[in-house]
Amino acid sequence: MGHPNLKTRSKFLSLVLRHAPETIGLKLDAQGWAPVPELLAKMKAAGHKLSAEDLREIVETNDKRRFTLSEDGRRIRAAQGHSVEVDLGLPPAEPPEILHHGTARGNLDSIFAEGLKPGARRQVHLSRDAETARKVGTRHGKPVVLIVAAGAMHRAGIVFQQAENGVWLTDHVPPAHLSFAESED
């Protein structure tokens, strides 16, 4: 992102739109949308002044495409990663045969006992490519990339959705559908 201030504001925007809209007195609708003028006014009142141009720049330059603007540009929402109750209204989708999940080595025992669970989020996040998954895992410690047999899960009736930014979502990945990427040492 251009200047460091936008990065800070982007993080605050994530907090508001994914987890705690009430911190600035904002209400999201059932699909997680917030009206842009109200969001900007309430952020300003909370000491996080953001112009409409700044907001658009954050949406367009965020490397993970965390935010989605409505077609008319009047509403915004987080693409995924919510801990608040929202229904993104995403249709079920057929996933690729294999997806990836990045985690920290220290989580492996519980993952292979219980499978992948959403934790604080509403759903488990899966990546199409191993490199993205590895980056996610790095945030939590020494990274490990797990292979998820998404095609087999889908054929077994487990529902997948794809977020607006390309991340794959599902409610739970049973341990039987998990394995290690070949390159893991």
N, C-alpha and C positions, 0 to 999 in steps of 0.2 A: 504494500500500500504506500501511496505517495508520502504523506507526512505522518509522523508517529502519532499525532493527535487523532487521526482518523482510525488508527488501529485500536486505540483506547476506546473510542466511541463505538467502534464495531463490536468490541467485547461487551460494552454496556448494552448495546442494542440486542446482542445475543441473550444476555441475562433477562432483559425485559420481554423479548418476544418468545423465548423458549421456556423460561422458568418462573419469572416473578414480575408479571406485568403490574401487579399491585404496588411495587416499589415506587412507581411514578403515578399511581392512581389510574392506570389504564385498564380497560377491559377488552379482552380478545373475544371475537365471536366464536361460534362452535367449531369453525374450521381454522381457527388460529389467526384470523386476519385482524388488523388494526387500521383505522382510518389514518392516513398519513398526516393531515393537518393536526389532528388531535395528538398523535404520537409526537410530532415536532413541538407542539405547544407544551405538552406535559414533560418532555425531556428538558426543554428550556427552563420550565418552572423548577425542575429538579436539579438545575445547575449543569446540565449537559446540552448546551446550545448546539443545535445542528441545523444547517440550512437544507432546503430541499435539494440543492445541488450536491451537498456533502452526502446526503442520504443516497442519492442516485449513484454517486461515485462509489460509496461503500457497497451497494448492491452489485454494481458492474465490475468492481475490481477485486471483490473478495475471492481469494484463491479457491475456497471450498464451495463457492456459490451458496452461502448459508441462507440468503434471503431471497424472497420472490416478491416482485411488485406486480400488482394486478395489471391487466392489459391497459386500463385507463390511467394507471399510475397513481390512483387515489387510495389504494390499500396496500399494505405490506404484511408479510408473515415470514417466520422462519421456515425454511424448506423441510427440516427434520430436526431431531434432537430434543424434542419437547419433554419436559417433566410435568408440565401442566396438562390437564385433560383436554385434548383437542382431537378432532376427527379431520384429518387432512383431506378426506374425501377421495383418496387415491384408489383407483380400481385395482382389483387383483391382477397381477401380471405374471407371465411365465418367465422365470429367471433363467440365466444361462446354466449350463450343466454344473459349473463350478463357480463358487464365489469364495472370497477370502475374508478373514477376520483377524485384525491385529490385536494382540493383547500382550501383557507382560508375562514373562516366564513364571513369576510368582503366583499367577492366577490358574495355572494349568491343572493342579490337583482338583480344585473345585469345579473347573470347567469339564474335566473328563468324568467327574462324578455326577454333575447335575446338568451338563450341557451349557449352552450360552443363554443367559437370561438378560433382560434389558437393564437391570440395575436401576438407577434413578430415572432412566429414560423410559419412554413408553414402549419402544421396540428395540430389537437387536439390529445393529447397523452392520451391513456387509458390503464389501467392495468388489468390483469386477476385477481389479488387478492387485497383484501382491504388493507392489510398491506403495500404493495408497494405504493398504492395510498395515504395512510395516511402519509407515509414518505415524499412524494412529497408535500402534503398539508402543512406539518410542515415547509417547507422552506418559505412559504408565510405568516405565521401567525398561529392563532389557527386553527388546521386542521379539515376539514369536509370531509367525504368520500361520494361521490354521486354514486348512482347506475345508470348505463346507460343500457337501454333496447336495447342492440346491436342486438339481434336476430330480434326483431320487426323492427328496423331500416333497417337491411339487407333485410328483406322481403319486405320492402317498397321501395327498390331500392337504398338505400344509400350505397355507396362503402366504404369498409374497406380494409386496408392493414396491414400486420404484418411486422414490421421491423426485421432486422437480429438479434436483441437482445430480441425479444419477445414482445416489446411494440406494442400495436395496435394503428393505425392511421386512422383518418377520417377528412373530411374537416370542419364539423360543427355538433353539436349535438343539435337538437331542444329541447326547454324546455319540450315539451310533453313527451319526452323519458327519462326524468331525475326524480329521486326520491332519498330520503335519505336512507342510510343504517339503518337497524332496530336499531342498537346499539347506534345511535346518541342520545345525551341527549337533 
